[in-house]
Amino acid sequence: MPSGSALPVADDPVGSVLHALSDPTRRAVISRLAIGPASTGALAEPFGMALPSFTQHMAILEKAGLVTSQKVGRVRTYSLDVAALTQANAWIQEQVDVWNARLDRMQAFVESVDK
């Protein structure tokens, strides 16, 4: 992502997911959708915000690949799509593994110096 850019670029799916999850409203929506699909109105209800503002949150989640939507008549229903979460989780786990390896080497060095 270029310096100073507010949004992730299209070819950065992990960045898009992390950006989408950076907002507590969107994280709460993801938690709710883990239970099962829900309409826009049902998802928006707990947040007390105007529907247009809420639909912007949903657009960010959908663009990141975290949710899918289906419109039947006037009702749009959202479902969780875990593939994007799985991809972001894999990247995060890679970072954890790198840092754990570094910390293990540091611990081994410190223990060798203490002897």
N, C-alpha and C positions, 0 to 999 in steps of 0.2 A: 504494500500500500504506500503510495507516495506520501512524503512528508507534508503535513498540513491538510491532508484529505480527511474529511469527516466521515465518509462512508467507505466500506470495503469495496474493492474492485470486483467485477463480475467473475474473474477467474481465480478468486480466493474464497472457496466455499467455507473453509474453516474460519476465516476472518468474518465472513457474513454471519455465520452461526454465532460467533463470539459477540459480534456487534448486536445481533438480535437478542441475545441473552444478557446483554449489559443492562437492560432495563427491568426493574422489579415487576412492572405490570406484565411484561411479556413472559418473564419467568413464571409468574403466577398462572398465566394462561396455559403455558406448557404443562404445569403441574395439574391443572384442571383437566386438560385434554388427555392426560395419562389415564384418567378414569374412563373416558370414552368421548365420542363425538358430541359436539354441542353447537347450537345456533349462535349467531353473532349476538343476538339480544341476551341470551342466557350467559354468554361469556362476559359481556360488557356490564351486566347488572351489578356485580360487587364493587365496581370501580367508581361509580358515580361520575363518569365523564360523558361528555357529549358523544353520540354515536360516531360522527365523523372523525373525532380524535381517536376513538377506539379502533375504528377501521384502519387508521394509519398504522397502528401497532400490528394489526393482523396482516397488513400488506407487507410489513417488514419480516414478520415470521414466515409468511408464504414465500417471499423472495429468497429467503435464506434456506428454503426447503424443509423447514421444521414442521409446517402444517400444509395440508391440502384442503381445498374447499370445493363444495358442490352446491349449486344453486338449484332449488326446486321451487318453482313459483317465485314468491317474494322472499323466501327463507334461504339464507346461506348457512350451510353447516360446515364446521371445521373439524378436521381429524388430525391427530398427531402423526407425523412421519418420522420414525426413529432413525432412518438412514443417515440424515445429516448429523444427528446427535452422535451416532456411532462413529462417524468420520472425525468429528471434533474430539470425541473421547480418545480415539486412537492417537491423535496428535498430542493431546495433553499427556497421555500415558508415555509417549516417547520422551517428552520433556522431563517427566518425573523420573524415568529410567536414566536419562543422561545425568540429572542432578544427583540421583542416588549413587550412581557410579563415581561421580566426582567426590561426593562426601565420603564414600567408602575409602577412596584413595587418600583423601586428606586424613581420615581417621587412622589409616594404616601408617601414614607418614608420622603423625603426631605420636603414635604408640612406639614407633621405631626410635624416635628422638628421645622419648622418656626413658628408654632402657639404658 
